[in-house]
Amino acid sequence: MSTPQLVVHHDKDLMAQAAAARLITKIVDAQSSRGHASVVLTGGRNGNGVLAALAAAPARDAVDWSRLDLWWGDERFLPEGDPDRNVTQAREALLDRVPLDPKRVHAMPASDGPHGADADAAAAGYAGELARAAGPENHGAVPVFDVLMLGVGPDTHVASLFPELPAVRETERTVVGVHGAPKPPPTRVTLTLPAIRAAREVWLLAAGEDKAGAAAIALTGAGEVQAPAAGARGRARTLWLMDTAAASRLPRSLYPPASP
């Protein structure tokens, strides 16, 4: 796994705009080299901020949206169309504004979907969808995502992997149901660390003073069970995209020389 690199921006808006520009470049490069690209989206204020910035970026037209596969790192297990679902928020921020191929938008199942209210069955169903999308070249049960974005919670959680809960200890399955999450709603579906680590690049988004403690814990030697963000690494690259407030408790030695 790659060693985390930091990029620290002045504020959350600049971070979102820079992340959106970086994401456009990665998608275009992947499509140029392989004909398609694969990205895992995240919810929350920072994830949705990046999507909104992408929607507003003139360079978004450089992307061939019909050749982009979109996945999710986690989902709140709520009915289809619920405003708290990550996919609902993503559609509002970006997806309904660009010409995506609906077959390549891989939303996690809803609680009123084909698996009913069984979050574990929904997780198994999504794991199956990932496995079917993984080609022989991927050598695993998930596609090799070009970019996998994760928001970092104040408690160091990423996706719906919360400190000390069973999901963060999972080493075999790629998707699991989460029960009794410490923030609402308690029932969720999430990728596991093995699935996250299949990505070429993992980007962790942290903006705001409430993320400063989590960033400091995850980047200064904490274990992944106690601080799930510490275990989120990409094969080729792990980027922490931050604003100065979120980076305020980090040792200055961790700052990259070229941070804006």
C-alpha positions in Angstrom: 0.0 0.0 0.0 1.1 3.6 -0.7 2.3 6.1 1.9 -0.2 9.0 2.6 0.6 12.3 0.9 -0.9 15.6 2.0 -2.2 18.5 0.0 -3.4 21.3 2.2 -5.6 24.1 0.8 -6.5 27.4 2.3 -10.2 26.6 2.8 -12.8 24.0 2.1 -14.1 25.7 -1.1 -10.6 25.8 -2.6 -10.1 22.2 -1.6 -13.3 21.1 -3.3 -12.5 23.0 -6.5 -8.9 21.6 -6.6 -10.2 18.1 -5.9 -12.7 18.4 -8.7 -10.1 19.5 -11.1 -7.8 16.7 -10.0 -10.6 14.2 -10.5 -11.4 15.4 -14.0 -7.8 15.0 -15.0 -7.7 11.4 -13.6 -10.9 10.4 -15.4 -9.8 11.9 -18.7 -6.4 10.2 -18.4 -8.0 6.8 -17.6 -10.4 7.1 -20.5 -7.6 8.1 -22.9 -5.5 5.1 -21.9 -8.1 2.4 -21.4 -11.3 3.8 -22.9 -13.2 4.0 -19.6 -12.8 5.0 -16.0 -14.1 3.9 -12.6 -14.7 6.2 -9.6 -16.0 5.5 -6.1 -18.0 8.4 -4.7 -18.4 9.5 -1.1 -21.2 11.4 0.6 -21.1 14.0 3.4 -20.5 17.7 3.1 -17.0 17.4 1.7 -17.9 14.6 -0.8 -20.9 16.5 -2.0 -18.8 19.7 -2.1 -16.5 18.1 -4.6 -19.4 17.0 -6.7 -20.9 20.4 -6.7 -17.5 21.9 -7.7 -17.2 19.4 -10.5 -20.7 20.3 -11.8 -19.6 24.0 -11.9 -16.3 23.4 -13.6 -16.2 24.2 -17.3 -13.6 21.4 -17.7 -16.2 18.8 -16.8 -17.0 18.7 -20.6 -13.6 17.0 -21.1 -15.1 13.9 -19.5 -16.9 11.3 -21.6 -19.6 10.7 -19.0 -21.0 7.7 -21.0 -17.7 5.8 -20.3 -17.6 6.4 -16.6 -18.5 3.8 -14.0 -19.6 5.2 -10.6 -19.7 3.2 -7.4 -20.3 4.2 -3.8 -18.1 3.6 -0.7 -21.1 3.3 1.5 -24.8 4.1 1.8 -27.4 4.8 4.4 -29.8 1.9 4.3 -33.0 3.9 3.6 -35.7 3.9 1.0 -35.0 4.8 -2.6 -35.1 8.6 -3.0 -34.7 9.4 0.7 -32.9 12.7 0.9 -30.3 11.3 3.3 -29.1 8.7 0.9 -25.7 9.4 -0.6 -26.9 8.6 -4.1 -29.9 11.1 -3.8 -27.5 13.8 -2.7 -25.0 13.0 -5.5 -27.8 13.1 -8.1 -28.7 16.6 -6.9 -25.1 17.8 -6.8 -23.9 16.4 -10.1 -25.3 13.2 -11.6 -28.5 14.7 -12.9 -26.6 17.4 -14.7 -24.3 15.2 -16.8 -25.0 12.5 -19.5 -24.1 9.4 -17.6 -25.0 5.9 -18.8 -27.6 4.7 -16.2 -26.2 1.2 -16.5 -22.9 2.4 -15.3 -24.2 4.2 -12.1 -24.0 1.5 -9.5 -26.0 2.7 -6.5 -26.0 0.6 -3.4 -29.4 -1.1 -2.7 -32.1 0.8 -0.9 -34.1 -0.6 2.1 -37.2 -0.9 -0.2 -35.1 -2.5 -3.0 -34.8 -6.1 -4.1 -33.4 -7.3 -0.8 -36.0 -5.6 1.3 -34.9 -4.5 4.8 -32.1 -7.0 5.0 -28.9 -4.9 4.9 -26.7 -8.0 4.9 -28.4 -9.4 1.8 -28.1 -5.9 0.2 -24.4 -5.9 1.0 -24.0 -9.4 -0.5 -25.8 -8.2 -3.6 -23.6 -5.3 -4.1 -20.5 -7.5 -3.6 -21.8 -9.6 -6.4 -22.2 -6.6 -8.7 -18.6 -5.6 -7.9 -17.4 -9.1 -8.6 -19.1 -9.2 -12.0 -17.5 -5.9 -12.9 -14.0 -7.1 -12.0 -12.1 -8.3 -15.1 -9.4 -11.0 -15.1 -6.8 -8.2 -15.0 -8.1 -7.1 -11.7 -7.1 -10.3 -9.8 -9.7 -9.8 -7.2 -13.4 -9.5 -6.3 -13.7 -5.8 -7.2 -12.7 -3.7 -10.1 -9.5 -1.7 -9.7 -11.0 1.7 -9.2 -9.1 4.7 -10.7 -10.1 6.9 -7.7 -11.9 6.1 -4.5 -12.9 9.1 -2.5 -13.7 9.0 1.2 -14.8 11.6 3.7 -13.1 11.5 7.1 -15.4 11.7 10.1 -14.6 13.5 13.3 -14.2 10.0 14.9 -11.9 8.9 12.1 -14.5 6.8 10.4 -14.4 6.4 6.6 -17.3 5.1 4.5 -19.3 3.4 7.2 -16.3 1.8 8.9 -16.5 3.0 12.5 -13.8 2.6 15.1 -13.8 -0.8 16.8 -17.1 -2.0 15.1 -17.1 -5.4 13.3 -17.0 -3.9 9.8 -13.6 -2.4 10.2 -12.2 -5.8 11.2 -13.5 -7.5 8.1 -10.6 -9.1 6.0 -12.5 -11.3 3.5 -15.8 -9.8 2.3 -15.8 -6.7 0.1 -19.1 -5.3 1.2 -20.9 -5.7 4.6 -24.0 -4.5 6.3 -23.5 -2.2 9.3 -25.8 -2.4 12.3 -25.8 -0.1 15.3 -23.7 2.7 13.7 -22.9 5.4 16.2 -24.4 8.1 13.9 -27.8 8.0 12.3 -29.1 6.1 10.5 -27.8 3.0 12.4 -28.2 0.6 9.5 -25.9 1.0 6.5 -24.0 -0.8 3.8 -20.3 -0.2 3.3 -17.2 -1.3 1.4 -14.6 -2.9 3.6 -10.9 -2.1 3.8 -10.0 -4.9 1.4 -12.2 -3.4 -1.2 -11.0 0.2 -0.5 -7.4 -1.0 -0.9 -8.1 -2.3 -4.4 -8.3 1.2 -5.7 -5.3 2.7 -7.6 -5.8 5.9 -5.7 -7.6 6.6 -2.5 -8.4 10.3 -1.7 -9.4 11.2 1.9 -11.3 14.5 2.1 -11.0 16.4 5.4 -12.1 20.0 5.7 -13.1 21.9 8.8 -11.8 22.2 12.3 -14.0 19.3 13.5 -11.8 17.0 11.4 -8.5 18.2 12.8 -8.4 15.7 15.6 -9.3 12.8 13.4 -6.6 13.7 10.8 -4.0 14.0 13.5 -4.9 10.6 15.0 -5.0 8.8 11.6 -1.8 10.3 10.3 0.4 9.8 13.3 0.5 6.1 13.8 -2.9 5.0 15.0 -4.1 1.5 14.0 -6.9 0.9 11.5 -9.3 -0.7 14.0 -9.1 2.3 16.3 -8.9 4.8 13.5 -10.3 3.4 10.2 -9.0 6.3 8.2 -5.5 5.1 8.9 -6.2 1.9 7.0 -7.6 3.5 3.9 -4.7 3.3 1.4 -4.5 3.1 -2.4 -2.3 0.7 -4.4 -0.5 3.5 -6.2 -1.3 6.6 -4.2 -3.0 7.8 -1.0 -3.9 11.5 -0.9 -5.2 13.4 2.0 -6.9 16.5 0.5 -7.4 19.0 3.4 -8.0 22.6 4.3 -5.9 24.4 6.8 -8.4 24.0 9.6 -8.4 20.2 9.3 -4.6 20.2 9.1 -4.2 22.5 12.1 -3.2 19.8 14.6 -0.7 17.9 12.3 3.0 18.1 12.9 4.5 20.6 10.5 6.9 17.8 9.3 3.9 16.1 7.7 3.1 19.1 5.4 4.3 18.7 1.8 6.7 21.4 0.6 4.3 22.6 -2.1 1.0 22.8 -0.2 -1.0 25.8 -1.4 
